[in-house]
């Protein structure tokens, strides 16, 4: 029983001691804690930063003065003799190369390991010791994972400052519209390296863009306004770690999708080259758009207005004609807008000379020639088979009517048109055309000529013919009373000479002798008489025109009266009034015929000539 009271008294003392120890232990160990990353990745060949903070109890903390404590890092265990790999005060060759960057009196245990290799993989424990012999091992550990290559940076897309989560969302829901504000953000891990890692942007194709970088946080923003030039362009972000032995890089990219209205719309012609009249041709319209062009519309420009033709990306003409020549327009359209493109369909053909032009002649001959052809043809004049150029007798002028039309005129001296042929010849790369011109001489009508003048002229002509007829009868009556003085002209069959204008005149070698002429065959000197025919108009264009300068000659020879009975005898008195009147009398057996010839051509009754026989 004593023992019992004694024991009980001892127990009360023990309880007191235990309570004291527990309270003392709370002072020493109740407040120890540490903050460490759960896992750290380190790039082989670079460094690793262990961000570390810790807490101790009050008594242990008072012993932590600057330079009075030692930091130990234990790897894959807490045995200080087997697992120590770093000692801040006693570095050893087989320990990790590193240094304390944190200040212990501030409870900062941040440490840097250099030249990281695969041996650094494992779990780490932190142990702290003071100069007074106080020590404590934190059993909270972290792991280091050594990687041989850096991780890819992260690339994010922002449209109008709104983040787009992934590229699938860009394609299916919110494709970037042309004109939108776009930002691409690249971020990478802050792995330890010296100098610090860098971020760079590149694109395919290369596009100059503004860059806003924050290297301390390894973040780089690429800002620009989206255009169709960025559609399907790949933007690449590269992170570069500069190590002692080499640089290690990693990159990531993003391909941008931009929606835009049709761009670069164009029309092509097939087959390529000249489109000949009568050939087949196809016009093809193409355009760049996102989304693709919904429809193509064709129209044609007619008299300054567009006339819609058909839809589709092609327009075909199986057999081209000149009516197909002109401007054709193609309109490409999608839900964001439209764009036009035009092409000139140039139908080419050989020259075609207009037949509505001819020549007009007066003192000179003027001929006109108009031609149309594509490409624009050349035009030449050929006179008697020879090319004609400007000279003293010819004058050529040209006038461009259009891109395919040309008009030319040639002025010729009348002397060149008597025996010459005139051709208008046109050529281009597709052929030749020519036209023969017939020269027509037209006398210009007097400005006062009209129907009333014609009636007056007819009346005057009728009166003149009556007077001429009466005069003829009177003359014949008088002539019959004078039988002794007969003289006449006989026109030879052949011309003796020609005048300066190459017109023939005839010499009469046979005369009906008068009563005084002694012989028939007596040769006498020739005398010439000139007869002027004025105001004479040809019946038609086929008759040779007689101007006021036309001269005909009669050669008169006086002979004797001995005339054989069977020889024709012709006499012509030379009596004239205001209008030339010629008389001719013939005698022969058998009775001869008598015809009048003017400039070598037979003359009959007409409005300008009157012939009577008795």
C-alpha positions as CSV (number, residue, x, y, z in Angstrom):
1,X,0.0,0.0,0.0
2,X,3.0,2.3,0.7
3,X,4.3,1.7,-2.5
4,X,1.2,2.7,-3.9
5,X,1.1,6.1,-2.3
6,X,4.8,6.5,-3.1
7,X,4.1,5.5,-6.6
8,X,1.3,7.9,-6.9
9,X,3.3,10.7,-5.7
10,X,6.1,9.9,-8.1
11,X,3.6,9.8,-11.0
12,X,2.4,13.2,-10.2
13,X,5.9,14.5,-10.6
14,X,6.4,12.6,-13.8
15,X,3.3,14.1,-15.2
16,X,4.6,17.5,-14.5
17,X,7.9,16.8,-16.2
18,X,6.1,15.3,-19.2
19,X,3.9,18.3,-19.5
20,X,7.0,20.6,-19.4
21,X,8.8,18.6,-22.1
22,X,5.8,18.7,-24.3
23,X,5.6,22.4,-23.9
24,X,9.2,22.8,-24.6
25,X,9.0,20.6,-27.7
26,X,6.2,22.8,-29.0
27,X,8.6,25.7,-28.8
28,X,11.2,23.8,-30.8
29,X,9.3,21.8,-33.4
30,X,5.7,22.9,-33.5
31,X,6.3,25.7,-36.1
32,X,8.7,24.1,-38.6
33,X,7.4,24.3,-42.3
34,X,8.8,24.7,-45.8
35,X,7.5,25.8,-49.2
36,X,8.9,23.9,-52.2
37,X,7.8,23.3,-55.7
38,X,6.4,19.8,-56.2
39,X,8.3,19.2,-59.4
40,X,11.0,21.1,-61.3
41,X,12.1,20.5,-64.9
42,X,15.6,21.2,-65.8
43,X,17.2,21.4,-69.2
44,X,20.2,19.2,-69.5
45,X,23.3,21.4,-69.8
46,X,21.6,24.4,-68.2
47,X,20.9,25.2,-64.6
48,X,18.0,24.6,-62.2
49,X,16.6,27.1,-59.7
50,X,15.0,25.7,-56.5
51,X,12.7,28.4,-55.1
52,X,12.5,27.7,-51.4
53,X,11.2,29.4,-48.2
54,X,10.9,27.9,-44.7
55,X,9.7,28.6,-41.2
56,X,11.2,27.6,-37.8
57,X,10.2,27.9,-34.2
58,X,11.2,31.0,-32.3
59,X,14.3,29.6,-30.5
60,X,15.7,28.1,-33.8
61,X,15.0,31.3,-35.7
62,X,17.0,33.4,-33.2
63,X,20.1,31.3,-34.1
64,X,19.7,32.0,-37.8
65,X,21.9,35.0,-38.3
66,X,23.6,36.0,-41.5
67,X,26.5,33.6,-42.2
68,X,25.9,31.4,-39.1
69,X,23.8,28.6,-40.7
70,X,24.5,25.9,-43.2
71,X,22.1,24.5,-45.8
72,X,22.2,20.9,-46.9
73,X,20.4,19.3,-49.8
74,X,19.8,15.5,-49.5
75,X,18.9,13.5,-52.6
76,X,16.8,10.3,-52.5
77,X,16.9,10.0,-48.7
78,X,17.4,11.8,-45.4
79,X,20.7,10.2,-44.3
80,X,23.2,13.0,-44.1
81,X,26.1,10.7,-44.7
82,X,24.7,8.8,-47.7
83,X,22.4,11.3,-49.4
84,X,24.1,14.7,-49.1
85,X,24.7,16.3,-52.5
86,X,25.1,20.0,-51.6
87,X,26.6,21.8,-48.7
88,X,26.5,25.6,-48.7
89,X,29.7,25.9,-46.5
90,X,31.7,22.8,-47.5
91,X,31.4,22.1,-51.3
92,X,33.1,18.9,-52.3
93,X,34.1,17.6,-55.8
94,X,31.5,14.9,-55.7
95,X,28.8,17.4,-54.7
96,X,26.5,19.3,-57.1
97,X,27.9,22.6,-58.3
98,X,25.6,25.4,-57.0
99,X,25.1,28.3,-54.7
100,X,22.6,29.7,-52.2
101,X,20.9,32.8,-53.6
102,X,18.4,33.2,-50.8
103,X,19.1,34.8,-47.4
104,X,18.6,32.4,-44.5
105,X,17.9,35.1,-41.9
106,X,15.0,36.0,-44.2
107,X,13.9,32.4,-44.2
108,X,14.7,32.2,-48.0
109,X,16.5,28.9,-49.0
110,X,16.5,29.4,-52.7
111,X,19.3,27.5,-54.3
112,X,20.8,27.2,-57.9
113,X,22.4,24.0,-59.3
114,X,24.6,24.4,-62.4
115,X,25.5,22.1,-65.3
116,X,22.5,19.9,-64.8
117,X,22.7,16.4,-66.1
118,X,20.7,13.2,-65.9
119,X,22.3,12.5,-62.5
120,X,20.1,15.3,-61.1
121,X,16.9,13.3,-61.5
122,X,15.4,12.4,-58.1
123,X,13.8,13.5,-54.8
124,X,15.3,16.2,-52.6
125,X,15.1,17.1,-48.9
126,X,16.2,20.3,-47.2
127,X,18.2,20.3,-44.0
128,X,19.4,23.4,-42.0
129,X,22.0,23.6,-39.2
130,X,23.1,26.5,-37.0
131,X,26.5,27.2,-35.5
132,X,25.1,26.4,-32.1
133,X,24.4,22.8,-33.2
134,X,20.8,23.2,-33.8
135,X,19.6,21.3,-36.9
136,X,16.4,20.2,-38.6
137,X,15.5,18.1,-41.7
138,X,12.4,18.9,-43.5
139,X,10.8,15.7,-44.7
140,X,8.7,17.5,-47.3
141,X,10.4,16.7,-50.6
142,X,10.3,17.8,-54.3
143,X,11.6,16.2,-57.5
144,X,13.8,17.3,-60.3
145,X,13.2,16.0,-63.8
146,X,16.0,16.6,-66.3
147,X,15.0,16.9,-70.0
148,X,17.3,16.8,-72.9
149,X,15.2,19.2,-75.2
150,X,13.1,22.2,-74.1
151,X,9.3,22.1,-74.3
152,X,7.4,23.8,-77.1
153,X,6.3,27.3,-76.3
154,X,2.5,27.9,-76.0
155,X,0.8,30.0,-78.8
156,X,-2.6,31.6,-78.3
157,X,-4.8,33.6,-80.6
158,X,-6.7,36.7,-79.6
159,X,-9.3,38.4,-81.9
160,X,-10.4,41.8,-80.9
161,X,-8.7,41.2,-77.5
162,X,-10.8,38.0,-77.0
163,X,-9.0,34.8,-76.6
164,X,-9.8,31.9,-79.0
165,X,-9.2,28.7,-77.2
166,X,-8.0,26.5,-80.0
167,X,-7.6,26.4,-83.8
168,X,-10.7,24.1,-84.2
169,X,-12.8,26.9,-82.8
170,X,-11.2,29.3,-85.2
171,X,-12.1,27.1,-88.2
172,X,-15.6,26.2,-87.1
173,X,-17.0,29.2,-85.3
174,X,-14.9,32.3,-85.3
175,X,-12.7,32.6,-88.3
176,X,-10.9,35.9,-88.4
177,X,-12.5,38.4,-90.6
178,X,-10.4,40.7,-92.8
179,X,-9.9,44.0,-91.0
180,X,-10.1,42.4,-87.5
181,X,-7.5,43.2,-84.8
182,X,-5.4,40.1,-84.1
183,X,-2.9,39.3,-81.4
184,X,-0.8,36.1,-81.2
185,X,0.8,35.4,-77.8
186,X,3.7,33.1,-77.3
187,X,4.8,32.0,-73.8
188,X,7.6,29.6,-72.7
189,X,8.9,28.1,-69.4
190,X,11.4,30.1,-67.5
191,X,14.1,27.4,-67.4
192,X,17.4,28.5,-66.0
193,X,19.9,29.6,-68.5
194,X,22.5,32.3,-68.8
195,X,21.8,34.5,-70.6
196,X,18.1,34.2,-70.3
197,X,16.1,32.5,-73.1
198,X,14.6,34.5,-75.9
199,X,11.3,34.3,-78.0
200,X,11.2,35.1,-81.7
201,X,8.4,35.1,-84.3
202,X,8.6,34.1,-88.0
203,X,6.0,33.5,-90.7
204,X,5.7,31.9,-94.0
205,X,5.7,33.9,-96.1
206,X,7.6,36.5,-94.2
207,X,5.4,39.4,-93.1
208,X,6.6,42.4,-91.3
209,X,4.6,42.7,-88.0
210,X,4.9,44.5,-84.8
211,X,6.1,42.6,-81.7
212,X,5.6,43.3,-78.1
213,X,7.8,41.1,-75.9
214,X,8.2,40.6,-72.1
215,X,11.3,38.5,-71.8
216,X,11.3,38.4,-68.0
217,X,8.1,36.4,-68.1
218,X,9.0,34.7,-71.4
219,X,5.9,36.1,-73.1
220,X,5.8,37.7,-76.6
221,X,2.7,39.3,-78.3
222,X,2.4,39.7,-82.1
223,X,-0.1,42.4,-83.0
224,X,-1.5,43.2,-86.5
225,X,-4.7,43.8,-88.5
226,X,-5.8,40.7,-90.4
227,X,-5.8,40.9,-94.3
228,X,-6.3,38.3,-97.0
229,X,-2.5,38.2,-97.2
230,X,-2.4,36.4,-93.8
231,X,-4.9,33.7,-94.8
232,X,-3.4,30.2,-94.3
233,X,-0.1,31.9,-93.2
234,X,1.7,29.9,-90.5
235,X,3.2,31.9,-87.6
236,X,6.0,30.3,-85.7
237,X,7.3,31.1,-82.2
238,X,10.7,29.9,-81.2
239,X,12.3,29.8,-77.8
240,X,16.1,29.7,-77.6
241,X,18.2,28.7,-74.6
242,X,21.8,29.7,-74.8
243,X,23.9,27.1,-73.0
244,X,27.6,26.9,-72.6
245,X,28.2,24.2,-75.1
246,X,25.3,24.8,-77.5
247,X,22.0,26.5,-78.0
248,X,18.8,24.5,-77.6
249,X,15.6,25.6,-79.2
250,X,11.9,24.7,-79.3
251,X,9.1,26.1,-81.4
252,X,5.4,26.1,-81.9
253,X,3.2,27.5,-84.7
254,X,-0.3,28.5,-85.6
255,X,-2.0,28.8,-89.0
256,X,-4.3,31.7,-89.3
257,X,-7.6,31.5,-91.2
258,X,-8.9,34.8,-92.5
259,X,-12.3,35.2,-94.3
260,X,-12.4,37.9,-97.0
261,X,-14.3,39.0,-100.1
262,X,-13.1,38.0,-103.6
263,X,-9.6,39.2,-104.5
264,X,-7.4,39.1,-107.6
265,X,-10.3,38.4,-109.9
266,X,-9.2,37.9,-113.5
267,X,-10.4,36.7,-116.9
268,X,-8.3,34.5,-119.2
269,X,-8.9,33.8,-122.9
270,X,-8.4,30.3,-124.4
271,X,-6.8,29.6,-126.7
272,X,-4.1,32.1,-125.9
273,X,-3.2,34.5,-128.7
274,X,-5.2,36.0,-131.6
275,X,-8.9,35.2,-131.8
276,X,-9.7,34.7,-135.5
277,X,-13.1,35.3,-136.9
278,X,-15.0,32.0,-137.1
279,X,-12.9,30.2,-134.4
280,X,-14.0,29.0,-131.0
281,X,-13.0,30.8,-127.9
282,X,-13.6,30.4,-124.1
283,X,-13.4,33.1,-121.4
284,X,-12.6,31.8,-117.9
285,X,-13.1,33.8,-114.7
286,X,-11.1,33.0,-111.5
287,X,-10.9,34.7,-108.1
288,X,-9.3,34.2,-104.7
289,X,-11.9,34.3,-101.8
290,X,-12.6,32.7,-98.4
291,X,-15.1,31.2,-98.4
292,X,-14.9,30.3,-102.0
293,X,-16.8,32.3,-104.6
294,X,-20.5,31.4,-104.6
295,X,-21.2,32.5,-108.2
296,X,-19.7,34.2,-111.2
297,X,-21.8,36.5,-113.4
298,X,-21.0,37.5,-117.0
299,X,-22.1,40.7,-118.6
300,X,-21.2,42.6,-121.8
301,X,-20.8,46.3,-122.4
302,X,-23.2,47.5,-125.1
303,X,-23.4,51.3,-125.8
304,X,-22.0,52.2,-122.5
305,X,-24.3,49.9,-120.5
306,X,-23.8,46.4,-119.0
307,X,-26.1,43.7,-120.2
308,X,-26.1,40.5,-118.1
309,X,-25.5,37.3,-120.1
310,X,-25.1,34.2,-118.0
311,X,-23.6,32.7,-114.8
312,X,-20.7,30.3,-114.3
313,X,-17.0,30.6,-114.4
314,X,-16.7,30.1,-118.2
315,X,-18.2,31.8,-121.3
316,X,-17.8,30.0,-124.6
317,X,-18.4,31.1,-128.3
318,X,-18.3,28.2,-130.7
319,X,-18.0,30.4,-133.8
320,X,-16.9,34.0,-133.3
321,X,-18.2,36.8,-135.4
322,X,-17.5,40.5,-135.5
323,X,-20.6,41.1,-133.4
324,X,-18.8,39.2,-130.5
325,X,-16.0,41.9,-130.4
326,X,-16.2,44.0,-127.3
327,X,-15.7,44.2,-123.5
328,X,-16.8,41.4,-121.3
329,X,-17.1,41.7,-117.5
330,X,-17.0,39.0,-114.9
331,X,-18.3,39.5,-111.3
332,X,-17.1,37.2,-108.5
333,X,-19.2,37.2,-105.3
334,X,-19.3,35.6,-101.9
335,X,-21.0,36.5,-98.6
336,X,-18.4,39.1,-97.8
337,X,-18.5,41.1,-101.1
338,X,-17.8,41.0,-104.8
339,X,-15.1,42.1,-107.3
340,X,-15.1,42.6,-111.1
341,X,-12.7,41.9,-113.9
342,X,-12.9,42.8,-117.6
343,X,-11.3,41.6,-120.8
344,X,-11.5,42.9,-124.4
345,X,-12.4,40.1,-126.8
346,X,-10.5,41.2,-129.9
347,X,-11.8,39.4,-133.0
348,X,-9.2,39.5,-135.8
349,X,-9.9,39.2,-139.5
350,X,-8.4,39.9,-142.9
351,X,-8.8,43.4,-144.5
352,X,-12.2,44.2,-146.2
353,X,-12.2,47.1,-148.6
354,X,-15.5,49.0,-148.9
355,X,-17.0,49.0,-152.4
356,X,-19.0,52.2,-151.9
357,X,-16.2,54.5,-152.8
358,X,-15.0,55.4,-156.4
359,X,-13.3,58.2,-158.3
360,X,-14.3,61.7,-159.3
361,X,-12.6,63.4,-162.2
362,X,-12.4,66.9,-163.3
363,X,-9.1,68.5,-164.2
364,X,-7.6,65.9,-161.8
365,X,-8.8,62.5,-160.7
366,X,-9.5,62.0,-156.9
367,X,-10.1,58.4,-155.7
368,X,-11.1,57.3,-152.2
369,X,-10.5,53.9,-150.6
370,X,-11.8,52.8,-147.1
371,X,-10.7,49.5,-145.5
372,X,-11.5,47.7,-142.2
373,X,-9.4,44.9,-140.7
374,X,-7.9,43.6,-137.4
375,X,-5.1,44.1,-136.7
376,X,-5.2,47.5,-138.4
377,X,-4.2,47.0,-142.0
378,X,-1.8,48.9,-144.3
379,X,-3.1,50.5,-147.5
380,X,-1.3,51.1,-150.7
381,X,-2.1,52.5,-154.2
382,X,-0.9,50.8,-157.3
383,X,-1.0,52.5,-160.7
384,X,-0.5,50.2,-163.7
385,X,0.9,47.6,-161.3
386,X,3.4,49.9,-159.6
387,X,3.2,51.3,-156.1
388,X,2.4,55.0,-156.0
389,X,3.9,57.5,-153.6
390,X,3.6,61.3,-153.2
391,X,5.0,63.2,-156.2
392,X,4.3,66.2,-158.4
393,X,1.6,64.3,-160.2
394,X,0.1,62.3,-157.2
395,X,-0.9,63.2,-153.7
396,X,-1.8,60.6,-151.1
397,X,-3.4,61.2,-147.7
398,X,-4.6,58.8,-144.9
399,X,-7.1,59.2,-142.1
400,X,-7.5,56.8,-139.2
401,X,-11.2,56.1,-138.7
402,X,-10.9,53.7,-135.7
403,X,-8.6,51.1,-134.3
404,X,-9.5,48.9,-137.3
405,X,-10.6,51.4,-140.0
406,X,-8.5,53.4,-142.4
407,X,-9.4,55.7,-145.2
408,X,-7.0,56.9,-147.9
409,X,-7.4,59.2,-150.9
410,X,-5.2,59.7,-154.0
411,X,-5.2,62.7,-156.3
412,X,-3.9,62.0,-159.8
413,X,-3.2,64.4,-162.7
414,X,-5.6,63.7,-165.5
415,X,-2.7,62.8,-167.9
416,X,-2.0,59.7,-165.8
417,X,-5.5,58.3,-166.1
418,X,-5.9,58.0,-169.9
419,X,-4.3,54.5,-170.2
420,X,-3.6,53.5,-166.5
421,X,-5.3,51.0,-164.1
422,X,-5.6,52.1,-160.5
423,X,-5.8,49.5,-157.6
424,X,-6.3,50.0,-153.8
425,X,-4.4,47.2,-152.0
426,X,-4.7,46.5,-148.2
427,X,-2.8,43.9,-146.1
428,X,-2.5,42.7,-142.6
429,X,-1.2,39.5,-140.9
430,X,-4.4,37.6,-141.9
431,X,-4.7,38.4,-145.6
432,X,-5.0,40.8,-148.5
433,X,-7.8,42.6,-150.3
434,X,-7.8,44.9,-153.3
435,X,-10.2,46.9,-155.4
436,X,-10.0,48.2,-159.0
437,X,-11.1,51.8,-159.6
438,X,-12.7,53.0,-162.9
439,X,-12.0,56.6,-163.5
440,X,-15.2,58.6,-164.4
441,X,-14.9,62.2,-165.7
442,X,-17.7,64.3,-164.5
443,X,-18.2,67.9,-165.5
444,X,-19.3,70.0,-162.6
445,X,-22.7,71.5,-163.1
446,X,-23.1,75.2,-163.0
447,X,-24.6,76.3,-159.7
448,X,-27.5,78.0,-161.5
449,X,-28.5,74.9,-163.4
450,X,-32.0,73.7,-162.7
451,X,-35.1,72.4,-164.5
452,X,-36.1,75.8,-165.6
453,X,-32.8,76.3,-167.3
454,X,-33.3,72.9,-169.1
455,X,-36.7,74.0,-170.4
456,X,-35.3,77.3,-171.6
457,X,-32.5,75.5,-173.3
458,X,-34.9,73.1,-175.1
459,X,-37.0,76.0,-176.4
460,X,-33.9,77.9,-177.6
461,X,-32.6,74.7,-179.3
462,X,-35.9,74.2,-181.1
463,X,-36.0,77.8,-182.3
464,X,-32.4,77.5,-183.5
465,X,-33.1,74.3,-185.5
466,X,-36.1,76.0,-187.2
467,X,-33.9,79.0,-188.1
468,X,-31.1,76.7,-189.3
469,X,-33.6,74.7,-191.4
470,X,-34.9,77.9,-193.1
471,X,-31.4,79.2,-193.6
472,X,-30.4,75.9,-195.3
473,X,-33.3,76.0,-197.7
474,X,-32.5,79.6,-198.7
475,X,-28.9,78.8,-199.1
476,X,-29.6,75.9,-201.4
477,X,-31.8,78.0,-203.5
478,X,-29.1,80.6,-203.9
479,X,-26.5,78.0,-204.4
480,X,-28.3,76.4,-207.3
481,X,-28.3,79.7,-209.2
482,X,-24.5,79.8,-208.9
483,X,-23.3,76.8,-210.8
484,X,-19.9,78.0,-211.8
485,X,-18.3,78.3,-208.4
486,X,-18.4,75.0,-206.7
487,X,-15.9,73.9,-204.1
488,X,-16.0,71.0,-201.6
489,X,-13.9,68.9,-199.2
490,X,-13.3,65.3,-199.4
491,X,-12.1,63.7,-196.1
492,X,-9.4,61.1,-196.6
493,X,-9.6,57.7,-195.0
494,X,-6.4,58.2,-193.0
495,X,-5.1,61.1,-190.9
496,X,-2.2,63.1,-192.2
497,X,-0.9,64.4,-188.8
498,X,-1.8,64.6,-185.2
499,X,-1.9,67.7,-183.0
500,X,-0.2,68.4,-179.7
501,X,-3.0,66.5,-177.9
502,X,-2.6,63.5,-180.1
503,X,-5.9,64.2,-181.9
504,X,-5.9,63.4,-185.7
505,X,-6.7,65.9,-188.4
506,X,-7.2,65.1,-192.1
507,X,-5.9,66.7,-195.3
508,X,-8.3,66.7,-198.3
509,X,-6.4,66.0,-201.5
510,X,-9.4,65.9,-203.9
511,X,-11.3,69.1,-204.7
512,X,-14.3,69.7,-207.0
513,X,-12.8,72.3,-209.3
514,X,-14.5,75.6,-210.1
515,X,-15.0,76.9,-213.6
516,X,-11.8,78.8,-213.5
517,X,-9.6,75.8,-212.5
518,X,-7.6,74.6,-215.6
519,X,-6.7,71.0,-214.5
520,X,-7.6,68.4,-212.0
521,X,-4.2,67.1,-211.1
522,X,-2.5,70.4,-210.6
523,X,-0.7,70.5,-207.3
524,X,-1.6,73.6,-205.2
525,X,-0.3,74.8,-201.8
526,X,-2.4,73.4,-198.8
527,X,-4.4,75.8,-196.7
528,X,-5.8,75.1,-193.2
529,X,-9.1,76.1,-191.8
530,X,-9.9,75.8,-188.0
531,X,-13.5,75.1,-186.8
532,X,-14.2,75.6,-183.1
533,X,-17.0,73.6,-181.6
534,X,-18.2,75.2,-178.3
535,X,-20.8,74.3,-175.7
536,X,-21.0,70.8,-177.0
537,X,-22.1,68.2,-174.4
538,X,-21.7,64.4,-175.1
539,X,-24.8,62.3,-175.2
540,X,-23.4,59.9,-172.7
541,X,-20.3,59.2,-170.6
542,X,-19.1,56.8,-173.3
543,X,-18.8,59.6,-175.8
544,X,-15.6,61.6,-175.8
545,X,-16.1,65.0,-174.2
546,X,-15.3,68.0,-176.3
547,X,-14.1,71.0,-174.4
548,X,-13.8,74.6,-175.6
549,X,-10.2,73.8,-176.6
550,X,-11.0,70.9,-178.9
551,X,-9.7,71.7,-182.4
552,X,-10.4,70.0,-185.7
553,X,-8.7,70.8,-188.9
554,X,-9.8,70.8,-192.6
555,X,-7.2,70.8,-195.3
556,X,-8.4,72.5,-198.5
557,X,-6.8,72.2,-201.9
558,X,-7.8,73.9,-205.1
559,X,-7.8,71.7,-208.2
560,X,-8.9,71.9,-211.8
561,X,-12.3,71.0,-213.2
562,X,-11.3,67.9,-215.1
563,X,-13.2,65.3,-213.0
564,X,-14.0,61.8,-214.2
565,X,-17.6,60.9,-214.3
566,X,-17.2,57.9,-212.1
567,X,-15.3,59.7,-209.3
568,X,-17.3,61.1,-206.3
569,X,-17.3,64.8,-206.1
570,X,-17.7,66.7,-202.8
571,X,-18.0,70.4,-202.3
572,X,-18.4,72.5,-199.0
573,X,-18.9,76.2,-199.0
574,X,-17.4,77.9,-196.0
575,X,-20.4,80.0,-194.8
576,X,-20.8,80.2,-191.0
577,X,-23.2,81.9,-188.6
578,X,-23.0,82.1,-184.7
579,X,-23.2,78.3,-184.7
580,X,-20.9,76.4,-187.0
581,X,-22.8,75.1,-190.1
582,X,-21.0,73.0,-192.6
583,X,-22.3,72.0,-196.1
584,X,-21.2,69.1,-198.1
585,X,-22.3,68.1,-201.6
586,X,-21.2,65.0,-203.4
587,X,-21.6,63.7,-207.0
588,X,-20.9,60.2,-208.3
589,X,-22.1,57.3,-210.4
590,X,-23.4,55.2,-209.0
591,X,-24.9,57.7,-206.5
592,X,-22.6,57.9,-203.5
593,X,-23.5,57.9,-199.8
594,X,-22.5,60.9,-197.7
595,X,-21.6,60.7,-193.9
596,X,-20.4,63.3,-191.5
597,X,-17.5,62.4,-189.2
598,X,-16.4,64.4,-186.1
599,X,-13.0,63.6,-184.8
600,X,-12.9,60.3,-186.7
601,X,-16.4,59.2,-185.4
602,X,-19.7,59.1,-187.4
603,X,-22.1,61.8,-186.4
604,X,-25.9,61.4,-186.3
605,X,-28.8,63.6,-185.4
606,X,-28.9,64.5,-181.7
607,X,-29.7,67.4,-179.5
608,X,-26.3,68.9,-180.4
609,X,-26.1,68.1,-184.1
610,X,-28.6,68.4,-187.0
611,X,-28.0,66.7,-190.4
612,X,-30.1,67.2,-193.4
613,X,-29.8,65.7,-196.9
614,X,-31.3,66.7,-200.3
